[in-house]
């Protein structure tokens, strides 16, 4: 007999699930994850953005200046010298010589620079004065005396060097202009950033309680979220319990319903089977004698010697005229029907539908029975933990805040006059720098114009001894780099020059001819020469203010870079301030800043840079334990206790009514599974009569007509009619009963596997009735734990946000380290670097001005006509008033 696997699978799964309650309701995904809460950041007006100088095209120049200063100042930070200057001012006055020697030894590189600047300041103007006197007496400068073969090579070389020097000067002047403007632009914002930084640091400690209070007030966000989710939590938990129990209860109810239907079908077919079997036995009792009589008569008639035709074949069929199926041999099922008397007593379909409705109402039942617990939970959630209430009031920073604020106010008050003076002096420096850079630019312009005009004059001049206006103008641009006229027009544009240049006489006379020069023209020529010499002298004197400005800015900016910035960046300044005795008692930074006794300034800076909290760095009134204030374990224990008290009273559930249980128990003991269906099928498969009665009757009728003996023919005809009547009246009835019996047997055989699971279903129902209440509460507790974990996620988000907000934004000393870093960026990157780059470029121009003057003086000779030897024998008086050409004038 086959078993249906479709029913065994849920039953096996039911058994496993009932015996493994820990595997039920462990999945919290049905409740979903905790939402992400959006906490409003606490407004912070004192937070300092990090200052970083953006990369630019001047960075290589800044790096070159720093490397140059590193070579100038090779000495380390003078801790002993600074200590003596700060702590022993009286001893400095007593032992002034020794102290000055220590300063000079430390500033050796700058002393060398001062010596170079002094020599420059002494030698260059003196040389310029000597050159002016020489030019005044016509002892130097002027023009090339004689023409020789290497003249063009010398002139070209000098012009190339002058052009190269001028281009170098131009680059220096451009860099000087840019760095001068950059220094001026950076000074204003940098000076304004100092009081802003100090102002932002005032509230570093004093504003903490107010902001902590604002943080504590945002505890209402997780409270509100939890309270919203507590609304309807009973029904949600009930739905969760219903969903997880449904995978167990619904298969059991379905199997009960299927068994009830199978029982009803089985009972119907059992009754039909029993009735049909009785009728078949009764019909067999009446049919068997009649068939036997017909058989005996047919055998006698067909064996008669007078029988003609196919008597032998018909005789064989007559011999088989007997019953085949014997239903008397089939066992009776009266005992089964007796035990199933009155079954089914229950309506299984109605009962299962009622149980389904009851199970569907489980969420509502859970909601009703947990309503009081949810109400208590809401009251517990609405309260605020003790740590949150004292988060702001427990911060012990009043004394430190007052001390910190007072120190910053004093520092800001004392710094404002110096900052104003710094801006004023920076304006003066900027104006002077612009003037000197413009003057240096004027030198560059004069050099370039002189070179251009001189080269044009040389290219237009056919004879080197010829005078040419463009070449003369180029020479004067090279020589006169500063205005020297004293209220009258001199040089190329003097009226006497114009009369000489544009008169017919002065226009390129023939070679060897003499030109009479009036006395007033010789006077102009003499005055022009003196003016030119004075111009060169002033260009030499122009270097004096340049070198003074260069050295002054070099001394200030270089010491700022090497003494302050370099030691600040390396941390030597912090180590110096941390060393006891280096600073006077009035400058005890640890006391002024209110640092803890066991923390140095360098360590405080490093910890603040890493985001340390204020109470770990500053000396507050008392220690502040943030973790203690954020400990809400007592708060969550109350919620956990209330949630774990969720219970549902199922009130002894029973998935089977008493009537249904009696029906199943009767079916279990009825022995229906022992009915010999095979014996029934064996008899059913046999025909009622072994031979075909209807066919035999037809053959007898045909055989009767072929007989010569009318009596025999008549007898055979009567037997044919008798067999036909037997077939129609009894055989067909028996065959119909066999078909009916076959249907009942087949139906019972197909429902037999369902009926065989009666014991298993009764066992599962009994076990489920006993385990359903604890299993329901087990699932409910697991779901409650999942809900608790979800709700605690909101409070965990708040605690994590508070810890981050307090330690990284509110009560953090990071603004202190950020202020120090910004101060270094302001002083060193934004002010000192452009300042040092300015004097570096200006010094560049200053020192390259010397070769520029030298090459300009040398090159100007080649732009003037070259003197040739005179072959005349005239007297000296005549020679005083005659010159071979205009171009041979001594200018």
Helices and strands as residue ranges (DSSP letters): H 5-19, G 21-23, G 29-31, H 59-72, H 79-87, H 89-94, H 96-106, H 108-136, H 151-206, H 208-217, H 219-230, H 233-302, H 311-319, H 334-339, H 348-360, H 362-369, H 371-382, H 386-389, H 398-460, H 469-479, G 491-493, H 495-502, E 515-516, H 519-559, I 560-565, H 566-570, H 572-578, G 585-587, H 589-593, H 601-609, G 614-616, H 626-629, H 633-644, H 658-669, G 672-674, H 677-685, H 693-705, H 710-726, I 727-731, H 732-756, H 758-805, I 806-810, H 814-824, I 825-832, H 833-860, G 861-863, H 876-880, E 882-883, G 886-888
